Amino acid sequence: MVEYIAKKAFWNLNMPGCDEHYLVHRIWDDPAYVPEYYPKFGFKTANQYGITMPDGSNFDAFMGYELQENGLSAHKGKFYEPDSLDCDIHDESYMKQVEELNAIWSWRYKQNENAGCI
């Protein structure tokens, strides 16, 4: 259902068709996927636990949550994104996979910049 909503929301917005629904599909199939939560549920920015991006930076949405008190105190380091987040619309192989998923949900046409819908 979320894949369908993403496809409907982004269809023809940034390019003919879209690939955001495929990104959702890849993330959900990735063993590293963790649902999104907010600070009101006890999540803190990851740098508060000594975890940063590979370049040492942090950003507000990069968060962690201790399942046990001080559970992350011995786990410091850098986070590297899983391959499922590597989405390049200029990569022919990636776009072939997007089209394969689109074939399953062929409910809309791509907009062609010169000729309307294709």
C-alpha positions in Angstrom: 0.0 0.0 0.0 2.8 2.5 0.8 4.5 1.6 -2.5 1.2 2.5 -4.3 0.9 5.8 -2.4 4.5 6.7 -3.2 4.0 5.9 -6.9 0.7 7.9 -7.0 2.3 10.9 -5.2 5.4 11.1 -7.3 4.2 10.0 -10.7 5.4 12.4 -13.5 6.5 14.9 -10.8 10.3 14.8 -11.2 10.6 12.8 -14.4 8.4 10.8 -16.7 6.9 8.1 -14.4 8.8 7.8 -11.1 11.1 5.6 -9.1 10.2 6.6 -5.5 7.9 3.6 -5.1 10.7 1.3 -6.1 12.9 2.9 -3.5 10.2 2.0 -0.9 10.1 -1.5 -2.2 13.9 -1.9 -2.0 14.0 -0.5 1.5 11.3 -2.8 2.8 13.2 -5.8 1.5 16.4 -4.7 3.1 17.3 -6.4 6.4 18.7 -3.0 7.6 15.2 -1.4 7.4 13.9 0.1 10.6 10.5 2.0 10.7 10.6 5.8 11.2 10.0 7.1 14.7 10.2 10.5 16.4 11.9 12.0 19.4 8.6 11.9 21.3 9.1 8.1 21.4 12.6 8.4 22.9 14.7 8.5 19.8 17.8 10.7 19.8 20.1 11.9 17.1 22.7 9.2 16.5 25.6 11.5 17.3 24.4 11.5 20.9 25.2 7.8 20.9 28.6 8.4 19.2 27.4 7.2 15.8 27.9 9.4 12.8 27.8 9.3 9.0 31.0 8.1 7.3 32.3 11.7 7.1 31.7 12.3 10.8 28.5 14.4 10.2 25.0 14.0 11.6 21.6 15.3 10.6 18.3 15.6 12.5 16.6 12.5 10.9 19.6 10.3 11.6 18.4 8.8 14.9 18.8 5.9 17.3 17.0 4.3 20.2 18.4 2.3 23.1 16.4 -0.9 23.7 18.2 -1.2 27.0 19.5 1.6 29.2 23.1 2.3 28.0 22.7 -0.3 25.3 24.6 1.8 22.8 27.3 3.0 25.1 29.8 0.4 23.9 28.8 0.8 20.2 30.4 3.9 18.6 31.3 4.3 15.0 30.1 5.3 11.5 27.0 4.3 9.7 27.2 3.2 6.1 24.0 3.1 4.0 22.9 -0.3 2.6 23.0 -0.9 -1.1 19.1 -0.7 -1.2 19.4 3.1 -0.9 21.7 3.4 -3.9 19.1 4.7 -6.4 20.4 6.3 -9.6 17.8 7.1 -12.3 20.7 7.4 -14.8 21.7 3.8 -14.2 20.2 1.6 -16.9 20.1 -1.5 -14.7 18.3 0.4 -11.9 15.7 1.8 -14.3 15.1 -1.6 -15.8 14.2 -2.9 -12.3 11.9 0.1 -11.8 10.2 -0.7 -15.1 9.8 -4.4 -14.0 8.0 -3.2 -10.8 5.9 -0.7 -12.9 4.8 -3.6 -15.1 3.1 -5.1 -12.0 1.3 -1.9 -11.3 0.7 -0.5 -14.7 -2.2 1.8 -13.7 -0.8 5.1 -15.2 1.0 6.3 -18.2 4.3 8.1 -18.2 4.2 11.6 -19.4 6.4 12.3 -22.4 7.6 15.9 -22.5 7.0 16.3 -26.2 4.0 14.2 -26.9 1.8 14.0 -23.8 1.5 10.4 -22.4 3.3 7.4 -23.6 
